[in-house]
Amino acid sequence: MMGRPPRTFAEVVVAKLGIWKAGQAMKVIGVTTAWAVCLVLDGDDQRPTQVRLAEVYCKSQPSVNRDLAAFRKAFPEEEDPHRIALVLAADISRRQAQALDRLDGLVMRASMTPMAKLA
C-alpha cells in the first residue's frame, strides 16, 4: 500500500493483516463476500444463518467458522461481517442492475435488426 491509503476491501484486509497473511486475508474476503451474496440473494438485510452462509459459500460449517474467526481477527471492532457486507451487497446490486440495463439494450437492438442481417 505504498504511500496511498487502501481503496478496495481486499487492500484494507491486507493492510490490517499484513501481506504475509495472504491466506488469512483470502478467508476474510471470501466469507465477507459470501455474506454479501446471501444478502443479495435473500433480498433482505437480515444476517444469514451459518447454514445459509455455508450453502452459498460452498464450504462446510467448520470451515465457515474458521473463516469467521479470521474475520474477527482482522476486524476485532466488528461483531461479524454484516456491516461491511451491506456495503458490498449494495455494490453487487448496483452492478447487477447495470449489467441488466446493458443486456436490455442489447436485446432491444437485436429485436430491431432485420432477420436477413441475423442469418
Secondary structure, DSSP 8 states (H G I E B T S, - for coil): -TTS---SHHHHHHHHH-GGGHHHHHHHHHHHHHHHHHHHHHTS-S---HHHHHHHHTS-HHHHHHHHHHHHHH-TT-SSTHHHHHHHHHHHHHHHHHHHHHHHHHHHHHHHS-HHHH-
